[in-house]
C-alpha cells in the first residue's frame, strides 16, 4: 500500500493478534493508533514498529470495559479524519461452562466483546462514510457458528459480532464501507491462559500461530472475503452454510403456523 493508506486504529493491540495486526498494517503503509490497557506493552509494540517501518504510531491507553475510557476512544474515531481502518480486536473469553461461570465476569465479557465493539463501530462509521468509505475488521471466533465448543456467553458474544458484521455489510457495503469478520480457531495467544486453559493443554494440531492467523486474515481481506476462517480448507463449505441459511430465511415468517403445528380440537 502507498503512504496515503491512512491510519488504522487497533484495539487490544499490546500483544497477540492486535500486535501482529499493528505490524502488518504498518508494513502495508498505515500509520497506527494502538489501544489497550497496558501502556508499557503498547509502548514496546509502538517502538518496535516505528523502528522497523518508520510509520507514525500513537498509543492510547484505555480499558474499553470502562465507560469513560471507551468514550475517549470513540471521540478519537469521530474526530480523526485520517482513520481509514478500524480493527475491533479487544475481547476476552472463557472455557468454563455457563453455570460454573461468575455472572459478573460474563457481563464484563459482553460489555467488552459486544457493547464496546458496537460503540466503536458507531463512532467510526459515519465519518468514514462521509469521506467515501473505510474498512472495519471485526475479530470474532469460530464459536460464533459452533457455540457448543466453549463457554456459552463467549459464543453468544461472538455470534453477536458475526451478526452485527452481516448487518453492517448489508446496510453499508454498497455505500463504501468494507466489512470483514475474522473467525479464528484456536490461536497461540494468552487468551487461553486468561480463560483458564493454557494453550499447551490443547491438541497442537488445533493451534495456529498468531502470525499465520493474521496473515491468512489479511489474505482474505485482499481477496474480498467478508467472512475469513483461517483454518477452513474449502471456502465452498462456508458458501454452502450461507446458502442453507438463505434458503431457510425465506420460510421463517408467515401468517399461519406451519402445518406440523396445527392441531384439531379433537387432538388437543
NORBEL-V390170 format. One line per field, one symbol per residue. ss: DSSP state (H for helix, E for strand, - for the rest). psi: psi as a letter, one per 30 degrees, with the letter a starting at -180 (. if undefined). burial: 1 if it has 24 or more other C-alpha atoms within 12 Angstrom, else 0. A space follows every 10 residues. Layout:
ss: ???
psi: ???
burial: ???
This chain:
ss: ------EEEE E----HHHHH HHHHHHH--- EEEEEE--HH HHHHHHHHHH HHH---EEEE E-----HHHH HHHHHHHHH- --EEEEEE-- -------HHH --HHHHHHHH HHHHHHHHHH HHHHHHHHHH ---EEEEEE- -HHH--HHH- -HHHHHHHHH HHHHHHHHHH HHHHH-EEEE EE----E--- HHHHH---HH H--HHH-E-H HHHHHHHHHH HH----EE-- ----HHHHHH HHHHHHHHH- --------HH H---HHH-
psi: llfgfakkkk lhgflbeeee eeeeeefggk lkjkklejee eeeeeeeeee eefglkjkkj kkjffkeeee eeeeeeeefj ffjfkkjjfk llalfllefg kkeeeeeeee eeeeeeeeee eeeeeeeeef gflakkjkjb lffefiffea keeeeeefee eeeeeeeeee efefgfkkkk kkilakkilg eeeefgjkff flkfffkkle eeeeeeeeee eefgkekkje fjfjffeeee eeeeeeeeff gfklflllef fkklfff.
burial: 0000011111 1111111111 1111111111 1111111000 1110111011 0010111111 1111100001 0011011101 1111111111 1111110100 0000010111 1111111111 1111111110 0011111111 1111101001 1111111111 1111110110 0110011111 1111111111 1100100010 0000001111 1111111101 1000111111 1000000000 0000000000 0000000000 00000000
